[in-house]
């Protein structure tokens, strides 16, 4: 046979070898067994089992707990700041009343 360096070997000969990169081919795995078709008796027994489960172990219905709270209303009297948002941003208003602080007896 003709002994050539590894880089000079034609591609057909290189890829035709079974021991490419030192790997040995393995035997193919056996085929898995064919699945058996489900029968009507199996479907009937499954239905009976699910029905018995619903009878003897029903799901507990949990009522949701609703907490009702009254929404805060408008504060009484004039406020220092008041913002009115209308349908258009150009119509929005911000009102500043600096004299409200002078009338507030609770402020220190």
Secondary structure as GFF3:
##gff-version 3
##sequence-region A 1 108
A	DSSP	three_ten_helix	6	8	.	.	.	ID=ss1
A	DSSP	alpha_helix	11	16	.	.	.	ID=ss2
A	DSSP	three_ten_helix	20	22	.	.	.	ID=ss3
A	DSSP	alpha_helix	40	56	.	.	.	ID=ss4
A	DSSP	beta_strand	81	84	.	.	.	ID=ss5
A	DSSP	three_ten_helix	89	91	.	.	.	ID=ss6
A	DSSP	beta_strand	93	96	.	.	.	ID=ss7
A	DSSP	alpha_helix	100	103	.	.	.	ID=ss8
###
